[in-house]
Amino acid sequence: MSASAYPAGRGAGPSAASGPHHHPLRFNDSPRSTLGVEWELALIDRDSLDLRQCAAEVLAEVGQDPHVHGEMMLNTVELVSGARATVGQCMEDLAFAFDRVLPVTDRLRVDLGSAGTHPFADPLVQKVTDADRYARLVDRTRLWGHQMLIFGTHVHVGVEDRAKVLPILQGLLTRTAHLQCLSASSPFWAGADTGYADNRAMMFQQLPTAGAPHQFSAWEELENYTGDLIHTGVIEDFTEIRWDVRPSPRLGTIEVRSCDAATNLTELAGIAALTQCLVEDLSRRLDAGRPIDSLPDWYVAENKWRSARYGMDAILIVNAAGEEELVTDTVERMLRDLEPVAEDLGCAAELDGVRATLEAGASYQRQIAAVGAAGGMREAAVRLLLAEARAGRPLRPTEVLASATPVHSSPR
């Protein structure tokens, strides 16, 4: 099927006319269903279990490494895989990058761990990396910009044809809330129990260009939108559009950004595999001329809130008819339906990591249990996060709470 034969998206019609501020976005070539994974890790003081703002020192000692990056906050390093064919290869990149950072952080008495938020750190004392783009963001957003003490997982999946991008994006929006529930790991904020499974999602959407994406019918509409934002000074380039799911024209990918940071490699691999399989399944539907489900914007917004609030207990809207289903029931069906796709992509073992979450509970549930077992001490949640990062899998709180001091080792 030629590129012009793909439907442009929900409500597709003739190509949108170029607007007065039209900004061309060239979608670069990318091999189909290749992927890259980005994992944001917190720098945690080994003695206090609070955050340490030492990213600049860590990065300087690590040196130039394409798999280890800085982030907005000085308490964060980001591990980035290469563009790979399989989830397993991405996980190998991230594990090696973790090992590369480990000797540096060890000398500083700092451990690597992650979750959507730190269980008790004060957001208002955190320092921002010295970079123009971050300085502009904080200057414009003021208090909300200073509140961005959050950590995420981003998964890029290659799309070989620009005409597929917007339909696939719309299809993904019927399932991004499910990914959000599975990855929810931010129940605490500045020491408070928020009552949310995923408080990170609520915090991040306060930024003016964050949150659920607009569902455009044609690529030209996206270019017009981008041009309008640049013209009015909202952004300087497309990368400052921080949607939960967005095209990445420079890389030739769709990037799913709706997930909290994974606490361990097993669940990280599960989220990456599920994302890769969903994109490939949608791509196959387009190839076969089959329709792709989509949701009205108001259902997308409601699902995002339900997943943030209720996590694995959320009852989500699953189609445009407004039918609803418990998230775990939908996930179980997704795993069965996607088994053939996972076999073709070589990620069946990694996709099975999602079942580890279903069995152990999502991270927010494990953290809450750890704090409850420790009499309300938020440090117990941090010890659990550090233990999971080392073990490379989800743990039950009783497996780690007997040890008051985290033991340093690699996540193998």
N, C-alpha and C positions, 0 to 999 in steps of 0.2 A: 504494500500500500504506500502510495507517495505521501509526502508530508502534507500536501494540500488536501488530501482525502480525509485527514483526521478532523473530527469535530473540534472547534476551537474552545468549547467549554459550554457550561450551562448558559442557555439563551444565546447561543452563537448565531451570528448572522454575517453580513458582509464585514470585511475588515474595518476597524474603527479608523476614521480619518485622523491624520496627524493633527494634534492640537497646536496651539501657539507656542508652547514650550516643549514640544516633542524632543525626547532625549533617546536616541537610538541605543538599544541594549543588544549587543551581539552575543548570542548564545554559543559559546565555544563547543567544539566537538568533544565528546566524552564517550568512551565505550559503555555500552548498555549494562546497567546494573552493577558496574564497578562501584566501590564505595570507599569512603574515608570516615574515620571516627575521631571526634575531639572530646577529650575528657578533662574537665576542670577539677583540680585537686587543691585542697586547702593545706596550708603550711601550719601545722599544729605544734605548739610548744610542748615538749615531752614532759615538762614538770607541772605547768599550770593547766594544760589541756586547752588553753585559749589559743587564739590565732596569733601567729607571728608575722610581722610585716617585713619579711626578709627576701622577697622574690628577687629583688635586684642583685643581692649578694649570691643567691643560689644560681641565677642565670649567668652571672659573671664567671662563677667557678665551673659551671657545666660547659660554658663556651658555646660556639656556634653548633647548633644541633637542630636539624629540620623537624625533629619530633618533640622538642621541648620549647615552649613559647611562654612569654609573659602574658598577663591579662590585665583587665582594668584595675584590679585591686592588687596591692603589694603583698597581700596574704595568699596569693593564688599563683600556681603554675598550671599551664595547660599542656597535656600530652596529646600529640597529634599523630595519627597513623599516616602512612603514605596512601596514595590512590591504589587500592588493591582489588584483586578479583574476588577474594573470599573474606568472610568475617574472621576466619582463623588467622589469616595473614595480618589483618588489622590488629588483632589481639596480640600477636607476636610483636609487632612494632611497639605497641603500648607497654607491654611487659618489659621489653628491652629498654625503653625510655625510662620507665620506673626505676629499673636497676641502675641506669646511668645517673639519675638524680640522687639515689639513695646514699651513696657515700658522702655527698656534699651535705645533705640535710642531717646525716648522722653526726657529722662534726659540729653542727650547729645545735645539736640536741632538739631537732625538729623531726616530726613524723609526718608522713603523707596520709591523708584520709579525705573522704569526701561525702557529701550529701547535698541536698538542695540548699540547705542553710546550716550554719554552725549552731548547735543547740543553745549556746548562751552568750556568744560574743556580742559586744556592743557595736552596732553598725555605725554609730556617729563618731567613733574614734579611729576608724579605718582610713588608711591613706590610699590615694589614687596614684597609679603609675604616671610618671611624668611624660605624657604624650599629648599632642595637640588635640587629637580627636576625643580623648577622655576629658580633657580640660574644658572643651566646648560643651560636651554633654552635661557635665556637672554644673557649669556656669548657667546653662539654659534651664536645667531642671531643678536646680537648687536642692531643697530638702529631699525630694524623691531621688535625685541623682546620688546623693550621699547615702541613700538607703540600699543601694544595690549590692548588698552583702549576700550574694547568691552564687550558686555553682550549678552548671548545667552539663548535659550531654548533648552533643550535636552529631547527627549522622547525615552524611552526604551520599546520595545515590545517583550514579550517572544515568543520564537520559540521552539517547542517541539522536533524538529529533525534537527540535524546538516546538513543533506543533503538538507534541504530546504533553508538554510541561504543564500547562494550565488545567487540562482535564485531569491529569494525575494529581495535581495539587488539590483539586476539588474532591477527588475520590479519597485522598488521604484525610481530608477534614472530617470524613465520617468515622475515622478510626484514631485520630490523634488524641482524643480524650482517653481512649483505652490505653495508649502508650503512656499517657500522663499518669493514669492510675497505677499502672505497673511500676513506674519509676518514682512514684511519690516518696520523697525522703526529707520533707521539710516541715515537720509539725511544730517546731519550736522557732521562736523569733525573739532574739535578745533575752533569752531565758524564759519567756512566757510560752505557755501551751496555747497555741492559737485556735485550737479546735478544727484546724484544717489539716488535711493530709499533705497538701502541696501549697504551702504559703508562698513559696518562691514564685509560682505562677501569678499570684495576686499582686506581688510586689513588682515583678518585671513589667506587667502590662500597664503600670503607671507611666512608663516612658512614652512619649508622644508617638513614636513609630513602632511600638511593640504591640503584642497581642495577636489576635486572630487576623489572618490576612484578608484583604479584599479579594473577592472572587470575580476576576475579570473574565470577559468572554473572548478577548482577543489580545494578542501580544502588544499590539499598538496601544491598547488602553493602559497596559502596564507602563509602556514607554512614556505616554502622556502624563500619567500619574507621577512618575519619577521626575520628569521635566518640570512639572508644577512645583514639586517639593524643592527641587534645586533652585528654581527661579525665586521662590519665596523665602529661601534661606533656611528651610527646615532641615535639610540635609546637604552635604557636599557631594556625596556619591551614593550609589545604590546600596553599598554595604551597610549604610546607616539605617536602612529599613530593617528592623529587628523583629519581623513576624515570627510566629510559632512555626510556620512552614513557609519557606520562600524559595523562589528560584535563585540559583547562584550562577548568573550568566558567565562570569569569568571562568568558573570551573566546569561548566556544562552539567550541573547537577541540580537536583532538588535537595534542599537541606531541611531536615526535621529538627527543630530546636525546642520542642515543647516539653522535653523530658528533664526532670531533675538530674543532677549528677548521680551516677551509679556509685554505690558504696564498694563494689567489688567487680572483678573481671567476669565472673559467671553471668551476673545480671546485666552487665554492660554488653556482653556478647549476645545475650538474649534480646535486648532492645535493638541492637544493631541488626541482628538476623531478622527479627520481625519487621523492621522498617524496610530492609532490602527486599524481603519477600512481598510485602504489600506493594511496593513500587513496581516490581517485576510482574506481579499478578495484574495490576492495573494496566501495565504496558501491553500484556498479552490480550487483555480485553479489547484494547484499542485496535490491536493488530487483527483481531477476529471480527471487528465491527460490532462488538457487543456494547450495550450502554453501560455507563459508569454512574453509580449512585452519587448523589450530591445532597447536601443539606442546606436549607436556607440559613442566612447569616445568623438569625436569632436562635436557631437550634444549635449552631456551632458555639455561640457564646454561652448558651445555657449548659451545654455539655462540658465546656471548659470549667464553668463554675462548679458544676456538680462533681466533676472529677477532683477539683482542687479541694472541695469541702469534704467529700465523703470517701474519696479514694476507692479502695476495693469493695466498698459497700454501695457505690454509686449505681443508680439505675439510669442508664443513658438512653438518649434518643438515637435510634439506629437507622432511620430512613426518613425521607421527606414526608411520608404519611404520618409521622409522629409516633410510630411504634417504639416501645421502650423495652429494655432488657437489662438485667443485672450484668455488670461489666464482666464478672468472672464467667458467666455463661457464654457471652459473646467471645471472650478470649479463647475458651476451650474450643468453640466451633472454628474460630480463625485458625488455631493451631492444626486442627484436623484438615481443614480445607487447603491450607498452605503447605502441607507435607510434600506433595509432588514438586512444588516450586522450590522448596528448601533442598530437596534431593538434587534437583537440577543445578542449583546454585552452590552446592557443596557446603551448606550451612545447617544441615539437619541437626547435628549435635549441638550447635550453638543455639538454634531455635528452641531446643529442649530446655535450655536454661530458663526460659520463661516459666516452665513448670516448677523450677526451684522457687520462684517468687510465689506462685500459687500455693505451694506447700508450706513455705516458711512464713508467708505473709510479706507484704511490701515493707520497705525499709521504715516508713513512718510508723507502722504497727510494731516493728521490732524495737525501734527507739523508745516508743511510749512504754512498751513492756519493760524495757531495761530501766527506765527512770522509775517506773512504778515499783519494780523489785528492789531498787536502791533507795526507797523512801523519798523519792522526789528529787534526788540529786541529778542535775543535768549532766554532770561529768560522766555518769554511767553511759549515757548515749554516746558521748565522744569515745569512750573506751570501746564500745561496741563497733563504732565506725572504723576505728584504727585496727581492731582485730579482724574485721571483715576485709579491709584492704589488704592485710597481710595474708589472710587465708585464701583470698580469691573467690569466696563464695559467701552466700548469706549464712548467718549464724543465729542460733537461738540465744537470747540473752543469758540464759542459765549456763551456756557454754563458756562465757567469758567473764561473768561478773565475779567469779571467785578470785580472779587475778586483779588486784588493784593497780598494778603498774603494767602498761603495755610493753611487750617484748618486741624488739626491732628485728624485722626480717623482711625478705622479699615476697611479693604476692605471687607465689608459684603454686 
